[in-house]
Structure formats: C-alpha cells, structure tokens
Amino acid sequence: MMRPWVTLSFAQTLDGRVAALDGSSQWISGPESLHFCHRLRAAHAAIMVGVGTVLRDDPRLTVRLVAGRDPLRVIVDTTLRAPLTAAVIRDGAAGGTILACTAAAPDVRRKALQDCGATVLTLPEAVAGGVDLAALLDALGERGIDSVMVEGGARLITSLLRERLVDAVAITIAPIILGAGPIAIGDIGITTLTQAIRLRNATWTNYGADVVVEGVIDYESG
C-alpha cells in the first residue's frame, strides 16, 4: 500500500494573501487560471479540504469548467461540523464524499452524515490535535486513491507541509496586492533560510494575468 501523491493548489495575491480582511476571496484568480484548477481537479483521484473551507465557502469541489470526472471529496472534519446542507453532502453529493474525523466526533453527527450516504472515517488524533493526516493518507491509499489535490484551508495546508506529507505544489499568483488578510501557509517549523523547502523542476506558466508555479517538493535540499 502506498500513500497517494499530494498536490497543494491554491490562489494567492502578490503579497501572499488568500483572502481580504473581510474574508472575500472570489475571485483572486482569473478565469484562465480557474480553468487550470479544474483541469487539475479532473487529473486527481480525490480533492481534500478542511471543514473550515466547507463552512466558509460551501464549495462543490466538482469539475465544471473542463471535461473530466469529479474527484472523490475528502473533508478533514475532526468533530463532524459539516452541515447536512453543505454542497458536498446535499442533493446526492454525499455518496462521493468522505469525512475524516476522530473519536471526538459525536455519534449522532456520524450517523446523520452516514444516513445521507457519506463515508465517515474515524482516525487517530494527531499529537497536535485534529485528525492524524498521515493516517488519513494511509486510509485513502488502502482505498486505491493514488492522488489527492489539497485546496485548503490554511490549517490543513500548514499541517501537511509541517509533517512533510506534500509531494508537489501548483500555486496561482494573481497580480493584485491586498496588504492584509489571511495567508495559506503558517508556521511549519522553519527558522532559518537553509531549512527552506525548495521545488525541483519548477515551472512558471501564464494563465491570463495570473502565473501558476508548479514543482515537486524537495525536502532534502532544506
């Protein structure tokens, strides 16, 4: 059994913001790079977000702008806060959704989501709290999932990088400046430049006004 290949993909401003102070984030990137994002979704077996993204944005996490199949939706949701009215649950979507929680999730929430057709995985708790992400990736690998695209949010992205569970990135940079607002990546334990995570075979591709940076993560160079 092998863990799936994990690709981080998110859009940010020139100054590294993924939303404005009021929380607005649509649309930081332009239509051309949005098409790229949907092609990337279609190329992955699963798409993963944290429950905060579900609560804030209510995304469908489907492939719409290009031809291709919808990936399996994976929601990291420690205590199963995702509402039954969420787009990833309602209208039959639950059948293509996995919610990863810990034993802290109430049984009544677990049953309600399962009754909607969702798959609920109860996984070990990480030392720092929340779902053990390595265990989650192992569980996805056991289900034959060979690739996962991670779109957010910041806590999930930061945790994956801190635990060195990310294989590649595809980051969209939009030519706008906000000056303030949330960022995608928090403290991952790096204290000096020589520890920096670097990319191998990095490419910079223009999509309309945006630039998408892609590359494979090289943890050994840090």
Buried (B, 14 or more C-beta within 10 A) or exposed (E): EEBBBBBBBBBBBEEBBBBBEEEEBEEBBBEBBBBBBBBBBBBBBBBBBBBBBBBBBBBBBBBEBBEBEBBBBBBBBBBBBBBEEBBBBEEEBBEBBBBBBBEEBEEEBBEBBEEBEBBBBBBEBBEEEBBBBBBBBBBBBEBEBEBBBBBBBBBBBBBBBBBBBBBBBBBBBBEBEBEEBBBBBEEBEEEEEEEEBEBEEEEEEEBBEBBBBBBBBEEEEB
